[in-house]
Amino acid sequence: MLTTLLITNITITVALGIMVLKEIDKLKKDIEHTELSITVQTRKDAEKLGYDIADMKKELKEELKEHISKEFMAMTFRGIRIFK
């Protein structure tokens, strides 16, 4: 009787251990998948931000060119000699 209880106890413990290990493996896979998803999303956001920054730089460059051209023209109309 005692040996039967001991064998049953050992069997239940081993089965529970195996079940716990399987759940831990599932959690590890879920965590890896989540980390990968976060990495991909972060990379997409960074690329999007990079493109936005590039567009902003281009726009600012164009605005600066226009501003310099306007100031240059304004100087000549005011009678300021640009070239000596």
ChimeraX attribute file (.defattr): number of C-alpha atoms within 10 A of each C-alpha:
attribute: neighborCount
match mode: 1-to-1
recipient: residues
	/A:1	6
	/A:2	7
	/A:3	8
	/A:4	9
	/A:5	10
	/A:6	11
	/A:7	12
	/A:8	12
	/A:9	12
	/A:10	12
	/A:11	12
	/A:12	12
	/A:13	12
	/A:14	12
	/A:15	12
	/A:16	12
	/A:17	12
	/A:18	12
	/A:19	12
	/A:20	12
	/A:21	12
	/A:22	12
	/A:23	12
	/A:24	12
	/A:25	12
	/A:26	12
	/A:27	12
	/A:28	12
	/A:29	12
	/A:30	12
	/A:31	12
	/A:32	12
	/A:33	12
	/A:34	12
	/A:35	12
	/A:36	12
	/A:37	12
	/A:38	12
	/A:39	12
	/A:40	12
	/A:41	12
	/A:42	12
	/A:43	12
	/A:44	12
	/A:45	12
	/A:46	12
	/A:47	12
	/A:48	12
	/A:49	12
	/A:50	12
	/A:51	12
	/A:52	12
	/A:53	12
	/A:54	12
	/A:55	12
	/A:56	12
	/A:57	12
	/A:58	12
	/A:59	12
	/A:60	12
	/A:61	12
	/A:62	12
	/A:63	12
	/A:64	12
	/A:65	12
	/A:66	12
	/A:67	12
	/A:68	12
	/A:69	12
	/A:70	11
	/A:71	12
	/A:72	13
	/A:73	12
	/A:74	12
	/A:75	13
	/A:76	12
	/A:77	10
	/A:78	8
	/A:79	8
	/A:80	10
	/A:81	9
	/A:82	9
	/A:83	5
	/A:84	3
